[in-house]
Amino acid sequence: MTDTSSQPHQTGQKPGPAPGRHPGSGKEPVAPAERGRTTIADGVVEKIAGLAARDVVGVHALGSGLSRTFGAVRDRVPGGKSVARGVKAEVGEVQTALDLEIVVDYGVAIADVARAVRENVITAVERMTGLEVVEVNIAVTDVKLPDEEEEPEPRLQ
């Protein structure tokens, strides 16, 4: 009697390469996540960071006075609204660094608002992109006073 338990099952067909292997390569299987490269544009990170910063209580707006003025013009053009106004990102392969310009509401503790913005931005960007946020620099460019009117939006002719 012959023991066949250690012999491969014969079906008449040659087995193909294992999933993720290339025939004749002799290499270990490659996970699907490693079969290509994903790149994330600076603008994507800027939008995520801009939305995350605006979610923080005490942040009135993003951007300096000049960028907000230009942004108001851009906002009036269909499709021109920019949620990334006041945000600049430098994106590498695995890391990103961000610079934000914010306007805070009068009466808030600026250090607390900046800390909350930093935490919210880091959490959102890392969760959505998988990039490591190495720094978030925040420049407070203005304070919105309670009796101060909103800056008038320039009219397009």
C-alpha positions as CSV (number, residue, x, y, z in Angstrom):
1,M,0.0,0.0,0.0
2,T,1.4,3.4,-0.9
3,D,0.9,6.5,1.3
4,T,-0.3,9.3,-0.9
5,S,-1.1,11.8,1.8
6,S,2.2,13.8,1.2
7,Q,1.9,13.8,-2.5
8,P,0.1,16.7,-4.3
9,H,-3.3,16.1,-5.7
10,Q,-3.1,15.5,-9.4
11,T,-5.8,17.0,-11.6
12,G,-4.1,16.9,-14.9
13,Q,-3.5,20.7,-14.8
14,K,-0.4,22.6,-13.8
15,P,-1.0,25.0,-11.0
16,G,-0.8,28.6,-11.9
17,P,1.2,31.2,-10.1
18,A,0.0,32.1,-6.6
19,P,-2.1,35.2,-6.4
20,G,0.1,38.3,-6.4
21,R,3.0,36.4,-7.9
22,H,4.4,36.8,-11.4
23,P,5.2,33.6,-13.3
24,G,8.9,32.7,-13.0
25,S,9.7,35.7,-10.7
26,G,10.4,33.6,-7.7
27,K,9.4,36.5,-5.5
28,E,7.2,36.5,-2.5
29,P,3.5,37.4,-3.0
30,V,2.9,41.2,-3.3
31,A,0.0,42.6,-1.2
32,P,-2.6,44.5,-3.3
33,A,-1.8,47.7,-1.4
34,E,1.8,47.5,-2.6
35,R,1.0,47.2,-6.3
36,G,1.0,50.8,-7.2
37,R,1.6,54.3,-5.8
38,T,-0.8,56.9,-4.5
39,T,0.0,60.5,-4.6
40,I,-1.9,63.3,-2.9
41,A,-1.9,66.8,-4.3
42,D,-1.1,69.8,-2.1
43,G,-4.5,71.2,-2.9
44,V,-6.3,68.1,-1.4
45,V,-4.4,68.5,1.9
46,E,-5.1,72.2,1.9
47,K,-8.8,71.7,1.5
48,I,-9.0,69.1,4.3
49,A,-7.0,71.4,6.6
50,G,-9.1,74.4,5.7
51,L,-12.3,72.6,6.5
52,A,-10.9,71.2,9.7
53,A,-9.7,74.6,10.9
54,R,-13.0,76.3,10.2
55,D,-14.7,73.7,12.4
56,V,-13.0,75.1,15.5
57,V,-15.0,77.5,17.7
58,G,-13.3,80.9,17.8
59,V,-12.0,80.8,14.2
60,H,-13.8,83.5,12.3
61,A,-12.1,83.1,8.9
62,L,-9.0,81.8,7.2
63,G,-6.5,84.0,5.3
64,S,-5.0,87.4,5.7
65,G,-7.0,90.5,4.8
66,L,-5.6,90.6,1.3
67,S,-6.2,86.9,0.6
68,R,-9.8,87.2,1.9
69,T,-10.4,90.2,-0.4
70,F,-9.2,88.2,-3.4
71,G,-11.1,85.2,-2.1
72,A,-14.3,87.2,-2.0
73,V,-13.9,88.0,-5.7
74,R,-13.2,84.4,-6.4
75,D,-16.2,83.2,-4.4
76,R,-18.5,85.2,-6.7
77,V,-17.3,83.4,-9.7
78,P,-19.2,80.1,-10.2
79,G,-17.0,77.2,-9.0
80,G,-14.5,79.7,-7.6
81,K,-15.1,79.2,-3.9
82,S,-11.9,78.1,-2.2
83,V,-12.0,76.3,1.1
84,A,-8.3,76.2,1.1
85,R,-7.9,80.0,1.3
86,G,-5.3,80.8,4.0
87,V,-3.8,77.3,3.9
88,K,-0.5,76.3,2.3
89,A,0.6,72.7,2.3
90,E,3.9,71.0,1.3
91,V,3.3,67.4,0.6
92,G,6.0,64.7,0.4
93,E,5.7,61.0,-0.1
94,V,4.8,60.2,3.5
95,Q,4.7,63.5,5.3
96,T,3.2,67.0,5.0
97,A,3.7,70.4,6.6
98,L,1.0,73.1,6.8
99,D,0.9,76.8,7.3
100,L,-2.4,78.4,8.2
101,E,-3.5,82.1,8.5
102,I,-6.5,82.5,10.7
103,V,-8.7,85.3,11.9
104,V,-10.1,84.7,15.4
105,D,-13.2,86.1,17.1
106,Y,-12.6,88.8,19.8
107,G,-12.6,87.4,23.3
108,V,-11.3,83.9,22.6
109,A,-8.0,82.6,24.1
110,I,-5.8,82.7,21.0
111,A,-3.4,80.0,22.3
112,D,-6.4,77.7,23.0
113,V,-7.9,78.3,19.5
114,A,-4.5,77.7,17.9
115,R,-4.0,74.5,19.8
116,A,-7.5,73.3,18.9
117,V,-7.0,74.2,15.2
118,R,-3.6,72.3,15.2
119,E,-5.2,69.2,16.8
120,N,-8.2,69.2,14.5
121,V,-6.1,69.7,11.3
122,I,-3.6,67.0,12.3
123,T,-6.4,64.5,13.1
124,A,-8.3,65.2,9.9
125,V,-5.3,65.2,7.5
126,E,-3.7,62.1,9.0
127,R,-7.0,60.2,9.1
128,M,-8.0,61.1,5.5
129,T,-4.7,60.9,3.7
130,G,-2.5,58.6,5.8
131,L,0.3,61.2,5.7
132,E,2.2,62.1,8.8
133,V,1.7,65.8,9.7
134,V,5.1,67.0,10.8
135,E,4.1,70.6,11.6
136,V,1.2,73.0,11.6
137,N,2.2,76.6,11.7
138,I,-0.5,79.0,12.6
139,A,-0.4,82.8,12.0
140,V,-3.2,84.8,13.6
141,T,-3.6,87.7,11.1
142,D,-6.6,89.5,12.6
143,V,-9.2,89.6,15.3
144,K,-12.9,90.0,14.4
145,L,-14.5,92.6,16.7
146,P,-18.1,92.1,17.7
147,D,-19.2,95.5,16.3
148,E,-17.0,95.3,13.3
149,E,-18.9,94.9,10.0
150,E,-17.9,92.2,7.6
151,E,-15.5,93.4,5.0
152,P,-17.6,94.5,2.0
153,E,-17.2,92.1,-0.9
154,P,-15.8,93.8,-4.0
155,R,-18.3,94.1,-6.8
156,L,-17.5,92.5,-10.2
157,Q,-18.3,94.7,-13.2
